[in-house]
Amino acid sequence: MTPNEFRQAGYEAIDWIAEWLADPRKYPVTPSMEPGELVDALPASAPEKGDAGSGLMEDFRELIVPACVHWNHPRFLAYFSNTAPAEGILGELLAAALNMNGMLWSSSPAVTELEEVAMSWLRQWLGLPEQFFGIIYDTASISSFHAIVAAREAADPEARQRGGRGDLAVYTSEQSHSSIEKAAIAAGLGQDNVRKIGVDDAFRMRADLLEEAVRADIAGGKKPCCVVATAGTTSTTSVDPIAAIAAIAERYGLWFHVDAAYAGPAAMLAEYGDCFAGLDRADSVVTNPHKWLFTPCDLSAFFTRKPEVLRQAFSLVPEYLRTDDAPRARNLMNYGIQLGRRFRALKLWFVLRSLGREGVSALLRGQIRMAAELAARVEAHPRFELAAPAPFSVVCLRYKGTDEQNRRLLEMVNRTHEAYLSHTVLRGRYVIRIAIGNMATSAEDINHAWELLQKTAANL
Ligand SMILES: *Cc1c(COP(=O)(O)O)cnc(C)c1O
């Protein structure tokens, strides 16, 4: 494409995006297609002669869009719904144009320094002390992997050289995300050394059982190394007792990691002060702005008060990357597994500065209110029940019937393509989940989904 051809196609693309953002409800949330349809609609091999970009937008509209699940749709209420606002989209666009690789400070200062600024802004909103160092990774799974490796480094510095001995134990609740176990596998700690601590009635880790497990391991010759609390579990958004777990971590010398992938942004709301009390005592914290902070996927924010441990765990500098930079010139490649680093900070910075703390707080509170209203209506309904407390913007509910009926109900609602909900299993029972997180979602949208559920249930 020549710059002029780009200008033409670019205007067309921006127009398409603007129209999408202005009226997303005219699109079905989910596609109506059979597996393989898109593959069959596209040529089996790449062309010998390119077409210099002509027809790209047409194929995008006609072939790609109909195969999309629209995560940016206001009635996408599955998993953790999220938002790509216009500001974030611009950040992605401009970052793609600059195409920088911020492995070193000197390989592009803008990448490193804007990451420092945006992460410092976010750190302050979350109420984390100044000594917390922030770094952006792609996903919470990768952030938690770095926490687990840092924990291993702190407990057994020689493991990096000789490999693990299989004697380190990691503690997390039975409601925690599978990424914690995956991290233990990948870090060489071993899946058998992950202790899944039991939870209370509200799906929160029981601190008394945690301490029992730590003591039992010490008595059995294991070395407790890390505890991972979850602030906003994936199924129900329950929050583990952070302060009580911090106290145990301090007593037994464990690395304390908090997985706040979804709910972290709520730490900026004063009314959640008690819920997040003790977060500042963590050794590391992860939250995903691409979940509940209105930033396009992917962007995971990782904070640690011990960046020197992270650096010891990962730094391995080949000669061609050695630099004699000044102390303020951080080389982010030394703080993780990846060398290259794309310019994710731009979209985060765009979002934080254009929404502001008040804008973000108002959006979070609005969504929390919609979830509370839905929860109240579910509770008041004779044929439905709440399956868990709803402390944030996710509601877990059940039709008062069999698991099979709930499964069918979800399937029938999703088959309308008017809303998209997902499910989980709690205490062995099938549960429908409604997650509010898109900034365009209105009370009408939630009402629409709730009406669909009731209407469909009446026909079961
Ligand atoms: C979503 C989620 C994750 C995984 O997030 P990715 O960024 O997709 O890796 C981890 N932990 C919790 C609590 C989550 O909700």
The ligand as a Tripos MOL2 file, in Angstrom:
@<TRIPOS>MOLECULE
LIG
   15    15     1     0     0
SMALL
NO_CHARGES

@<TRIPOS>ATOM
      1 C1         -9.0050  -14.3590   34.0610 C.3       1 LIG1
      2 C2         -8.1940  -14.7620   35.2360 C.ar      1 LIG1
      3 C3         -6.8880  -15.2330   35.0810 C.ar      1 LIG1
      4 C4         -6.2670  -15.4970   33.7410 C.3       1 LIG1
      5 O1         -6.1930  -14.3670   32.9680 O.3       1 LIG1
      6 P1         -5.3620  -14.3350   31.6070 P.3       1 LIG1
      7 O2         -4.9920  -12.9050   31.5110 O.co2     1 LIG1
      8 O3         -6.3130  -14.7790   30.5500 O.co2     1 LIG1
      9 O4         -4.2070  -15.2540   31.7430 O.co2     1 LIG1
     10 C5         -6.1530  -15.5070   36.2170 C.ar      1 LIG1
     11 N1         -6.6900  -15.3360   37.4370 N.ar      1 LIG1
     12 C6         -7.9490  -14.9210   37.6270 C.ar      1 LIG1
     13 C7         -8.4820  -14.7500   39.0150 C.3       1 LIG1
     14 C8         -8.7470  -14.6120   36.5310 C.ar      1 LIG1
     15 O5        -10.0110  -14.2020   36.7170 O.3       1 LIG1
@<TRIPOS>BOND
     1     1     2 1
     2     2     3 ar
     3     2    14 ar
     4     3     4 1
     5     3    10 ar
     6     4     5 1
     7     5     6 1
     8     6     7 2
     9     6     8 1
    10     6     9 1
    11    10    11 ar
    12    11    12 ar
    13    12    13 1
    14    12    14 ar
    15    14    15 1
@<TRIPOS>SUBSTRUCTURE
     1 LIG1         1 GROUP 0 **** ****
